[in-house]
Amino acid sequence: MTAQALLPNRYSGLSNQKGAIVISVGGFPEIDVHNMTRTQAITAIDARLRRADASVYRLRVIHGFHGGTAIRDAVRTHYKNHPKVKRIEIGLNPGETDLVLREL
């Protein structure tokens, strides 16, 4: 069974790109990059950032934590100086990183 089959239809913006699941929950999109290489994850996140319009102020990247920290470190390093990302927020969940695109 695929991850898309497990997600209810109430989520908007569901798409699948190289295994990435993009979900809009609570007004901001999330992208799940579990089981990807660093290059695949960066490519999927870059594609989502290119498609982000002015209404998107935050992109939550779900990279996981227990399988290792390579993707987490790559995301935080690559987007630290990215022109579209104002800042990176690290929450209480070590498997998620929020990319803030604009201030509210």
C-alpha positions in Angstrom: 0.0 0.0 0.0 1.4 3.4 -0.9 1.6 6.4 1.4 -0.9 8.2 -0.8 -3.5 5.5 -0.2 -3.1 5.9 3.6 -3.8 9.7 3.5 -7.4 10.9 3.7 -8.8 13.1 0.9 -9.1 16.1 3.2 -5.5 17.1 2.6 -5.0 19.5 -0.3 -2.1 19.7 -2.6 -1.1 16.1 -2.4 1.4 15.1 -5.0 4.2 12.6 -5.4 7.6 13.6 -6.8 10.4 11.0 -6.5 8.7 9.6 -3.4 8.1 13.0 -1.8 4.7 13.6 -0.3 3.6 17.2 -0.3 0.6 17.9 2.0 -0.9 21.2 3.0 -1.9 21.0 6.7 -2.8 23.9 8.8 -2.2 26.5 6.1 1.4 25.6 5.2 2.8 22.7 3.1 4.8 19.8 4.3 7.1 17.7 2.2 8.2 14.3 3.4 11.6 13.3 2.1 12.0 10.0 4.0 13.9 7.3 2.2 15.6 9.7 -0.2 19.2 10.4 -0.8 20.5 13.9 0.0 20.4 14.9 -3.7 16.9 13.6 -4.2 15.7 15.4 -1.1 17.3 18.7 -2.1 15.9 18.4 -5.6 12.3 17.7 -4.3 12.5 20.6 -1.8 13.9 23.0 -4.5 11.0 22.0 -6.8 8.5 22.8 -4.0 10.2 26.1 -3.3 10.0 27.1 -7.0 6.2 26.3 -6.9 5.6 28.3 -3.7 3.5 31.4 -4.3 3.3 34.5 -2.1 0.7 32.9 0.2 3.2 30.3 1.4 5.1 31.6 4.4 6.6 28.3 5.7 7.6 24.9 4.3 7.9 22.0 6.8 10.5 19.4 5.7 9.9 16.0 7.3 13.2 14.2 7.0 13.1 11.8 9.9 15.7 11.3 12.5 16.1 7.6 13.5 17.6 6.5 10.2 20.4 9.0 10.5 21.0 12.7 10.2 22.4 13.0 6.7 19.3 14.5 5.1 18.6 16.7 8.1 22.1 18.1 8.0 22.0 18.6 4.2 18.7 20.5 4.4 19.9 22.7 7.2 23.2 23.5 5.5 21.9 23.9 2.0 19.0 26.2 2.9 20.9 28.3 5.5 21.8 30.9 2.8 19.1 30.1 0.2 17.7 33.3 -1.3 14.0 32.3 -0.8 14.5 31.2 2.8 14.5 33.9 5.5 15.4 31.6 8.3 15.4 28.0 9.5 13.3 27.0 12.5 14.2 23.8 14.4 11.3 22.6 16.5 11.0 20.1 19.3 10.7 17.2 16.8 14.2 16.4 15.6 12.8 14.8 12.4 11.3 18.1 11.1 12.8 21.4 9.9 10.8 24.4 9.0 11.9 26.7 6.2 10.4 30.2 6.8 10.0 31.9 3.5 8.5 35.2 4.7 7.4 36.9 7.9 3.8 37.2 8.8 
